[in-house]
């Protein structure tokens, strides 16, 4: 059964449109539970806000020279914006230039300005740095892409928004990844009940991991290469 349902936060009786005297339809208990959890969000009761959910913040990483960029789930560069092409822009440092992709967040081409100093952190593959964190020269930091966590409108989402959802124990999960033989552990994203992690094996090779809140660690399949 899927939890992906739209919630308007109002628990109300649903009447059968049939003539009076017909039996009322039973409302599943789950509907009342989700409505009860979501109601404070819709009504603003007791000052609850979306900020009470589990906030996701990628692990900060030190920038590398653009010339040294290699496939990685979590790497960063620092330089000057040289060109802007819609939701993509070019960052230049003394060693070279790199193309940064920002997704929907940068579609208006106004996320950065030509000539400004920036630090960009994200996933580097197939020649692109897919930005996850953008830091402007004045120190303003923006986390790009989906917020992560449970699907909006689901029961897990409602619990998460009011602080009742599962909370990852980062030190314990990091220890689980290290116990599985990895090092240089960097959190890159969050799912409903897991973290997306970049880490290196004993030979220094980069891996993308799925780490459940229960400590289970598994490797994610390598992304498919675009056709030549």
C-alpha positions as CSV (number, residue, x, y, z in Angstrom):
1,X,0.0,0.0,0.0
2,X,1.4,3.4,-0.9
3,X,1.5,6.3,1.5
4,X,1.7,8.9,-1.3
5,X,-1.6,10.6,-0.7
6,X,-2.6,14.2,-0.8
7,X,-3.4,15.6,2.7
8,X,-5.4,18.7,3.3
9,X,-5.0,18.5,7.1
10,X,-8.8,18.4,7.7
11,X,-10.4,15.5,9.4
12,X,-14.1,15.4,8.4
13,X,-16.9,13.0,8.0
14,X,-17.5,11.7,4.5
15,X,-21.2,11.2,3.7
16,X,-22.5,8.7,1.2
17,X,-24.2,10.6,-1.7
18,X,-27.0,7.9,-1.8
19,X,-30.4,8.7,-0.5
20,X,-31.0,9.1,3.3
21,X,-31.2,5.9,5.2
22,X,-28.4,4.1,3.3
23,X,-25.4,2.9,5.2
24,X,-22.4,5.3,5.6
25,X,-19.1,4.3,4.2
26,X,-16.5,3.3,6.7
27,X,-13.5,5.7,6.8
28,X,-10.2,3.7,7.1
29,X,-8.5,4.2,10.4
30,X,-5.3,5.2,8.6
31,X,-7.1,8.2,7.0
32,X,-7.9,9.5,10.5
33,X,-4.4,9.0,11.7
34,X,-2.8,10.9,8.8
35,X,-5.3,13.7,9.1
36,X,-4.7,14.0,12.8
37,X,-0.9,14.2,12.2
38,X,-1.2,16.7,9.4
39,X,-3.9,19.0,10.9
40,X,-1.5,21.0,13.0
41,X,0.5,21.8,9.9
42,X,-2.5,23.1,8.0
43,X,-3.9,25.1,10.9
44,X,-0.7,26.4,12.3
45,X,-1.7,25.1,15.8
46,X,0.8,25.5,18.6
47,X,3.3,27.2,16.3
48,X,4.4,24.0,14.6
49,X,6.5,24.6,11.4
50,X,8.1,22.6,8.7
51,X,11.4,23.4,10.2
52,X,10.7,20.8,12.9
53,X,11.3,18.0,10.5
54,X,14.6,16.3,10.2
55,X,16.8,18.8,8.3
56,X,19.2,17.5,5.8
57,X,22.7,19.0,5.4
58,X,25.4,17.4,3.2
59,X,28.7,16.8,4.8
60,X,31.0,19.7,3.9
61,X,34.1,18.8,1.9
62,X,37.3,20.7,1.1
63,X,37.6,22.1,-2.5
64,X,40.1,20.5,-4.9
65,X,41.8,22.1,-7.9
66,X,39.6,21.8,-11.0
67,X,42.4,20.0,-12.8
68,X,42.2,17.3,-10.1
69,X,38.5,16.6,-10.4
70,X,37.7,12.9,-10.5
71,X,34.4,10.9,-10.4
72,X,33.0,11.3,-6.9
73,X,29.7,11.4,-5.1
74,X,30.9,14.4,-3.0
75,X,33.6,16.7,-4.1
76,X,34.0,20.5,-4.3
77,X,35.7,23.3,-6.3
78,X,36.3,27.0,-5.7
79,X,36.7,29.6,-8.3
80,X,35.1,32.4,-10.4
81,X,32.0,32.2,-12.5
82,X,33.2,32.6,-16.1
83,X,30.1,31.8,-18.2
84,X,26.4,31.2,-17.5
85,X,24.2,29.0,-19.7
86,X,20.7,28.7,-18.2
87,X,20.9,26.2,-15.3
88,X,24.6,25.6,-16.0
89,X,27.6,27.7,-15.4
90,X,31.4,27.5,-15.8
91,X,33.7,27.9,-12.8
92,X,37.3,28.8,-13.5
93,X,40.3,28.5,-11.2
94,X,44.1,28.8,-11.9
95,X,44.2,25.1,-13.1
96,X,41.2,24.9,-15.4
97,X,37.5,25.2,-16.0
98,X,34.5,23.0,-14.9
99,X,30.9,22.9,-16.0
100,X,28.4,23.0,-13.1
101,X,24.8,21.8,-13.5
102,X,22.2,23.2,-11.0
103,X,18.9,21.5,-12.0
104,X,15.6,23.3,-11.6
105,X,17.0,25.7,-9.0
106,X,19.1,27.5,-11.6
107,X,16.7,27.4,-14.6
108,X,16.3,31.2,-14.6
109,X,20.1,31.7,-14.9
110,X,20.2,34.0,-11.9
111,X,21.6,31.7,-9.3
112,X,25.0,33.1,-9.8
113,X,26.5,36.2,-11.4
114,X,29.3,36.3,-14.0
115,X,32.6,37.2,-12.3
116,X,31.6,36.3,-8.7
117,X,33.6,33.9,-6.5
118,X,31.8,30.7,-5.6
119,X,32.4,27.3,-4.0
120,X,30.4,24.5,-5.4
121,X,30.0,21.0,-3.8
122,X,28.3,18.1,-5.4
123,X,28.6,14.9,-7.5
124,X,31.1,14.8,-10.3
125,X,30.5,12.4,-13.1
126,X,30.3,12.3,-16.9
127,X,32.2,15.7,-17.1
128,X,29.7,17.6,-15.0
129,X,29.7,18.8,-11.4
130,X,26.1,18.3,-10.3
131,X,25.7,21.0,-7.7
132,X,24.3,20.2,-4.2
133,X,25.7,23.1,-2.2
134,X,26.5,26.5,-3.5
135,X,28.4,29.0,-1.4
136,X,28.6,32.6,-2.7
137,X,31.6,34.8,-2.1
138,X,29.7,36.7,0.7
139,X,29.2,33.5,2.6
140,X,25.5,32.8,1.7
141,X,25.0,29.0,1.3
142,X,22.2,27.4,-0.7
143,X,21.4,23.6,-0.6
144,X,20.2,22.7,-4.1
145,X,17.9,19.9,-5.3
146,X,15.3,17.9,-3.4
147,X,15.2,18.2,0.4
148,X,15.0,14.4,0.9
149,X,13.1,12.5,3.5
150,X,9.7,10.9,3.1
151,X,7.4,11.6,0.2
152,X,5.3,14.7,0.7
153,X,1.8,13.8,1.8
154,X,2.7,10.4,3.2
155,X,2.2,9.2,6.8
156,X,6.0,9.2,7.3
157,X,6.1,12.8,6.0
158,X,3.5,14.0,8.4
159,X,5.4,12.4,11.3
160,X,8.6,13.9,10.1
161,X,7.2,17.4,9.9
162,X,6.1,17.4,13.6
163,X,9.2,15.8,14.9
164,X,7.9,12.2,15.3
165,X,9.8,10.6,12.4
166,X,12.9,8.5,12.6
167,X,16.1,10.5,13.3
168,X,19.4,9.2,11.9
169,X,22.2,8.7,14.4
170,X,25.0,10.1,12.3
171,X,27.9,8.9,14.5
172,X,26.4,5.3,14.7
173,X,25.7,5.2,11.0
174,X,29.2,6.5,10.2
175,X,30.6,3.7,12.4
176,X,28.5,1.2,10.5
177,X,30.0,2.3,7.2
178,X,33.5,2.2,8.6
179,X,32.9,-1.3,10.0
180,X,31.9,-2.4,6.5
181,X,35.3,-1.4,5.3
182,X,34.9,2.1,4.0
183,X,36.5,5.5,5.0
184,X,36.2,9.2,4.1
185,X,32.4,9.0,4.8
186,X,30.4,11.9,3.3
187,X,26.6,12.2,3.6
188,X,25.2,13.4,0.3
189,X,21.4,12.9,0.6
190,X,18.6,11.6,2.6
191,X,15.7,9.2,1.8
192,X,12.7,8.2,3.8
193,X,14.6,5.9,6.1
194,X,18.1,6.0,4.8
195,X,21.1,8.2,4.0
196,X,22.9,8.5,0.7
197,X,26.6,8.3,1.4
198,X,29.8,8.7,-0.6
199,X,32.8,6.7,0.8
200,X,36.1,5.1,-0.3
201,X,37.1,1.5,0.0
202,X,40.4,0.2,1.2
203,X,42.0,0.8,-2.2
204,X,40.8,4.4,-2.3
205,X,38.0,3.8,-4.9
206,X,34.9,5.9,-4.6
207,X,31.5,4.2,-3.9
208,X,27.9,5.4,-3.5
209,X,26.2,3.8,-0.6
210,X,22.7,3.4,0.7
211,X,22.8,3.4,4.5
212,X,19.6,2.5,6.3
213,X,18.7,4.1,9.7
214,X,19.0,0.6,11.0
215,X,22.7,0.5,10.1
216,X,22.4,-1.7,7.0
217,X,24.9,-0.7,4.3
218,X,24.7,-1.6,0.7
219,X,26.3,-0.3,-2.5
220,X,24.2,1.6,-5.0
221,X,24.4,0.5,-8.7
222,X,26.8,2.6,-10.8
223,X,24.9,5.2,-12.9
224,X,24.4,4.2,-16.5
225,X,26.7,5.9,-19.0
226,X,25.1,8.0,-21.6
227,X,25.2,6.5,-25.1
228,X,28.2,7.4,-27.2
